[in-house]
Amino acid sequence: MPPKFKRHLNDDDVTGSVKSERRNLLEDDSDEEEDFFLRGPSGPRFGPRNDKIKHVQNQVDEVIDVMQENITKVIERGERLDELQDKSESLSDNATAFSNRSKQLRRQMWWRGCKIKAIMALVVVILLLVIIILTVVKYRT
């Protein structure tokens, strides 16, 4: 989140040695030009309008703060969406790889089953042949 800066400082915002320095400067004898820069403009033409301007400026500052927060939230949301999309693509790739590997494994297991059945059938045939040959030889003698 970007740092927030206040556009205008009130007397309440300024504390510590700065306030005492300001008071010391204002209490010393100075000419009107220095007073203008230290105290700000004063007089009848800046009185009531100044409050309205401050009020409007405060509202503008609040709107700027809200907009900055909204922009930050939108950027964060976009980043989260990008991460989610990357994870989704990764998951899809992994699912495809899993499917291909499972098909390959199924084929391997089917061939292994066929080989085992063929070997068992061959053993049974050999045993039958041995039994038949032994029986025939026994009856001949």
C-alpha positions in Angstrom: 0.0 0.0 0.0 1.5 3.4 -0.9 2.3 5.7 2.0 -0.2 8.3 2.9 0.8 11.9 3.2 -1.3 14.7 4.6 -1.6 17.6 2.3 -2.3 20.2 5.1 -1.2 20.2 8.7 -3.2 21.7 11.5 -1.8 23.0 14.7 -2.9 19.8 16.4 -0.7 17.8 13.9 2.4 19.7 14.7 3.9 18.8 18.1 7.0 18.9 20.2 9.8 21.4 19.5 8.3 22.5 16.2 5.4 24.0 18.1 7.5 25.8 20.6 9.8 27.1 17.8 6.8 28.5 16.0 5.5 30.1 19.1 8.9 31.7 19.8 9.1 33.0 16.2 5.6 34.5 16.4 6.2 36.2 19.8 9.3 38.0 18.6 9.0 41.3 17.0 8.7 40.8 13.2 7.3 42.7 10.3 4.1 41.9 8.5 5.7 40.0 5.7 7.2 37.5 8.1 3.9 37.2 10.0 2.1 36.4 6.7 4.4 33.5 6.0 4.4 32.2 9.6 0.7 32.6 10.4 -0.8 32.4 6.9 -3.2 34.9 5.4 -5.7 36.5 7.7 -8.3 39.1 7.3 -12.0 39.4 6.4 -11.6 38.0 2.9 -10.1 34.7 4.1 -12.2 34.1 7.1 -15.4 32.1 6.3 -14.3 31.0 2.9 -11.2 29.5 4.4 -13.3 27.1 6.5 -15.2 26.0 3.4 -12.0 25.6 1.5 -10.5 23.5 4.4 -13.7 21.4 4.5 -13.7 20.8 0.8 -9.9 20.1 0.9 -10.5 17.5 3.7 -13.2 15.9 1.6 -10.9 15.8 -1.4 -8.2 14.2 0.8 -10.6 11.6 2.0 -11.6 10.8 -1.5 -8.0 10.5 -2.6 -7.3 8.2 0.3 -10.3 6.0 -0.6 -9.3 5.9 -4.2 -5.7 4.9 -3.3 -7.0 2.1 -1.2 -9.4 1.0 -4.0 -6.5 1.0 -6.5 -4.3 -1.0 -4.1 -7.1 -3.5 -3.6 -7.7 -3.8 -7.4 -4.0 -4.4 -7.9 -3.9 -7.0 -5.2 -7.0 -8.7 -6.6 -5.4 -8.8 -10.0 -2.3 -10.4 -8.6 -4.4 -13.0 -6.8 -6.3 -13.7 -10.0 -3.0 -14.2 -11.8 -1.8 -16.6 -9.2 -5.1 -18.5 -9.3 -4.9 -18.7 -13.1 -1.4 -20.1 -12.9 -2.4 -22.6 -10.3 -5.4 -23.6 -12.4 -3.2 -24.1 -15.5 -0.7 -26.1 -13.4 -3.5 -28.3 -12.0 -4.9 -28.9 -15.6 -1.4 -29.9 -16.8 -1.0 -32.3 -13.8 -4.4 -33.8 -14.5 -3.5 -34.5 -18.1 -0.2 -36.0 -17.2 -1.9 -38.2 -14.6 -4.5 -39.4 -17.1 -1.8 -40.3 -19.6 0.3 -42.1 -17.0 -2.7 -44.0 -15.7 -3.6 -45.2 -19.2 0.0 -46.3 -19.8 0.1 -48.1 -16.4 -3.3 -49.8 -17.2 -1.8 -51.2 -20.5 1.3 -52.4 -18.7 -0.8 -54.2 -16.1 -3.0 -55.8 -18.7 0.1 -57.1 -20.6 1.5 -58.4 -17.3 -1.7 -60.2 -16.5 -1.7 -61.7 -20.0 1.9 -62.9 -19.6 1.1 -64.5 -16.2 -1.9 -66.3 -17.7 0.2 -67.5 -20.6 2.9 -68.7 -18.3 0.4 -70.5 -16.0 -1.2 -72.1 -19.1 2.2 -73.3 -20.3 3.1 -74.8 -16.9 -0.3 -76.6 -16.8 0.3 -78.0 -20.3 3.8 -79.1 -19.5 2.6 -80.8 -16.3 -0.1 -82.5 -18.2 2.4 -83.7 -20.8 4.7 -84.9 -18.1 1.9 -86.8 -16.4 0.7 -88.3 -19.7 4.2 -89.3 -20.7 4.9 -90.9 -17.3 1.6 -92.7 -17.5 2.2 -94.0 -21.0 5.8 -95.1 -20.1 4.5 -96.9 -17.0 1.9 -98.9 -18.9 4.3 -99.9 -21.7 6.7 -101.5 -19.3 
